[in-house]
Amino acid sequence: MDTSVSVFAEIPEDLHESLTTYLDKHPHWDLDRVFSAALSLFLLQNEGGYGTKPMSTSYKACARVYLETLLQTAE
């Protein structure tokens, strides 16, 4: 991934608790990695005319980020 951008988001408390539990059980994942995977997968699944058609540059970029995030190894 070339450039990172910080995002501030409020999430429901139940979701936060689930996320915290997941991260406690999977130490090789962190909050940034979870959000990158979740957001890129959401964009891939909901292409709906936002420039993410399967052969578009945006779609390919989302797919690349998603796969890199999933395949990332513990450092």
Backbone as CSV, one residue per row, in Angstrom:
resi,resn,N_x,N_y,N_z,CA_x,CA_y,CA_z,C_x,C_y,C_z
1,MET,0.837,-1.160,0.000,0.000,0.000,0.000,0.892,1.236,0.000
2,ASP,0.617,2.156,-0.878,1.511,3.279,-1.084,1.321,4.413,-0.073
3,THR,0.108,4.900,0.101,-0.156,6.045,0.947,-1.262,5.716,1.934
4,SER,-1.140,6.236,3.137,-2.173,6.026,4.147,-2.857,7.343,4.462
5,VAL,-4.148,7.268,4.767,-4.939,8.429,5.147,-5.651,8.067,6.437
6,SER,-5.610,8.946,7.421,-6.288,8.689,8.686,-7.772,8.965,8.547
7,VAL,-8.584,8.114,9.188,-10.033,8.251,9.163,-10.547,8.186,10.592
8,PHE,-11.412,9.100,10.940,-12.035,9.096,12.253,-13.479,8.655,12.060
9,ALA,-13.898,7.625,12.793,-15.267,7.131,12.662,-15.783,6.669,14.010
10,GLU,-17.039,6.971,14.263,-17.692,6.457,15.458,-18.416,5.186,15.072
11,ILE,-18.271,4.154,15.916,-18.948,2.891,15.652,-19.767,2.513,16.881
12,PRO,-20.809,1.704,16.693,-21.612,1.273,17.841,-20.759,0.518,18.860
13,GLU,-21.117,0.660,20.126,-20.359,0.036,21.203,-20.273,-1.479,21.046
14,ASP,-21.378,-2.119,20.633,-21.365,-3.574,20.437,-20.345,-3.986,19.382
15,LEU,-20.261,-3.209,18.311,-19.287,-3.492,17.257,-17.869,-3.305,17.787
16,HIS,-17.658,-2.280,18.569,-16.345,-2.031,19.159,-15.933,-3.183,20.072
17,GLU,-16.858,-3.670,20.870,-16.553,-4.796,21.755,-16.199,-6.049,20.959
18,SER,-16.939,-6.302,19.893,-16.629,-7.460,19.033,-15.260,-7.306,18.392
19,LEU,-14.966,-6.103,17.943,-13.672,-5.831,17.321,-12.538,-6.020,18.321
20,THR,-12.716,-5.527,19.514,-11.706,-5.679,20.560,-11.472,-7.154,20.883
21,THR,-12.539,-7.914,20.984,-12.425,-9.350,21.244,-11.666,-10.040,20.118
22,TYR,-11.997,-9.699,18.871,-11.309,-10.288,17.721,-9.811,-9.965,17.766
23,LEU,-9.488,-8.706,18.007,-8.082,-8.301,18.021,-7.310,-8.958,19.167
24,ASP,-7.981,-9.184,20.294,-7.334,-9.878,21.407,-6.999,-11.321,21.051
25,LYS,-7.853,-11.949,20.248,-7.649,-13.349,19.867,-6.734,-13.510,18.656
26,HIS,-6.520,-12.427,17.906,-5.704,-12.477,16.687,-4.639,-11.381,16.750
27,PRO,-3.557,-11.613,17.482,-2.557,-10.569,17.693,-1.819,-10.109,16.435
28,HIS,-1.866,-10.888,15.365,-1.209,-10.477,14.126,-2.054,-9.475,13.332
29,TRP,-3.279,-9.211,13.784,-4.145,-8.198,13.179,-4.138,-6.966,14.070
30,ASP,-4.282,-5.783,13.466,-4.456,-4.566,14.234,-5.640,-3.794,13.656
31,LEU,-6.000,-2.711,14.305,-7.174,-1.940,13.907,-7.076,-1.451,12.467
32,ASP,-5.917,-0.963,12.063,-5.737,-0.467,10.695,-5.940,-1.581,9.669
33,ARG,-5.411,-2.737,9.967,-5.539,-3.870,9.041,-6.998,-4.307,8.910
34,VAL,-7.716,-4.367,10.032,-9.132,-4.750,10.004,-9.941,-3.755,9.177
35,PHE,-9.728,-2.461,9.425,-10.497,-1.460,8.684,-10.148,-1.448,7.200
36,SER,-8.892,-1.649,6.853,-8.519,-1.710,5.432,-9.192,-2.886,4.740
37,ALA,-9.177,-4.040,5.395,-9.816,-5.224,4.814,-11.324,-5.025,4.694
38,ALA,-11.943,-4.514,5.753,-13.398,-4.345,5.756,-13.852,-3.316,4.716
39,LEU,-13.165,-2.190,4.663,-13.566,-1.139,3.724,-13.336,-1.553,2.277
40,SER,-12.214,-2.167,1.994,-11.955,-2.585,0.615,-12.926,-3.681,0.185
41,LEU,-13.261,-4.614,1.072,-14.236,-5.645,0.729,-15.614,-5.026,0.497
42,PHE,-16.010,-4.083,1.344,-17.287,-3.395,1.160,-17.353,-2.735,-0.220
43,LEU,-16.291,-2.030,-0.598,-16.272,-1.359,-1.901,-16.302,-2.357,-3.057
44,LEU,-15.631,-3.479,-2.916,-15.653,-4.501,-3.963,-17.044,-5.111,-4.120
45,GLN,-17.725,-5.332,-3.003,-19.044,-5.968,-3.045,-20.164,-5.018,-3.441
46,ASN,-19.948,-3.736,-3.278,-20.992,-2.746,-3.524,-20.560,-1.773,-4.604
47,GLU,-20.187,-2.320,-5.746,-19.639,-1.493,-6.816,-20.616,-0.463,-7.333
48,GLY,-21.900,-0.697,-7.317,-22.980,0.205,-7.690,-22.691,1.513,-8.386
49,GLY,-21.878,1.547,-9.412,-21.710,2.750,-10.201,-20.774,3.796,-9.623
50,TYR,-19.930,3.441,-8.691,-19.016,4.407,-8.083,-17.617,4.285,-8.653
51,GLY,-17.492,3.899,-9.886,-16.181,3.794,-10.498,-15.438,2.524,-10.121
52,THR,-16.159,1.528,-9.591,-15.475,0.302,-9.184,-15.922,-0.886,-10.029
53,LYS,-16.224,-0.650,-11.272,-16.554,-1.758,-12.167,-15.347,-2.689,-12.241
54,PRO,-15.588,-3.985,-12.446,-14.494,-4.964,-12.373,-13.209,-4.621,-13.110
55,MET,-13.249,-3.914,-14.200,-12.017,-3.627,-14.912,-11.507,-2.203,-14.676
56,SER,-12.157,-1.426,-13.821,-11.731,-0.047,-13.590,-10.489,0.001,-12.696
57,THR,-9.821,1.117,-12.736,-8.639,1.336,-11.903,-9.012,1.294,-10.432
58,SER,-10.158,1.883,-10.063,-10.597,1.900,-8.664,-10.855,0.491,-8.164
59,TYR,-11.507,-0.317,-8.979,-11.819,-1.690,-8.587,-10.534,-2.476,-8.362
60,LYS,-9.598,-2.322,-9.291,-8.322,-3.036,-9.173,-7.553,-2.585,-7.939
61,ALA,-7.608,-1.292,-7.633,-6.919,-0.779,-6.449,-7.544,-1.342,-5.176
62,CYS,-8.880,-1.389,-5.129,-9.565,-1.964,-3.958,-9.224,-3.441,-3.806
63,ALA,-9.204,-4.162,-4.918,-8.872,-5.588,-4.875,-7.443,-5.794,-4.393
64,ARG,-6.524,-4.951,-4.860,-5.124,-5.051,-4.442,-4.988,-4.806,-2.942
65,VAL,-5.635,-3.749,-2.447,-5.563,-3.436,-1.014,-6.162,-4.576,-0.201
66,TYR,-7.295,-5.099,-0.644,-7.956,-6.187,0.076,-7.044,-7.411,0.169
67,LEU,-6.487,-7.823,-0.955,-5.636,-9.009,-0.963,-4.341,-8.795,-0.180
68,GLU,-3.735,-7.621,-0.329,-2.512,-7.339,0.423,-2.787,-7.356,1.928
69,THR,-3.947,-6.828,2.311,-4.299,-6.788,3.726,-4.515,-8.193,4.268
70,LEU,-5.224,-9.030,3.519,-5.475,-10.392,3.981,-4.213,-11.237,4.030
71,LEU,-3.340,-11.032,3.072,-2.145,-11.869,2.965,-0.946,-11.329,3.728
72,GLN,-1.110,-10.199,4.361,-0.038,-9.585,5.129,0.433,-10.533,6.220
73,THR,1.721,-10.633,6.364,2.277,-11.509,7.405,2.649,-10.688,8.626
74,ALA,2.713,-11.341,9.752,3.107,-10.664,10.999,4.534,-10.171,10.881
75,GLU,4.753,-8.953,11.325,6.091,-8.367,11.215,6.843,-8.478,12.497
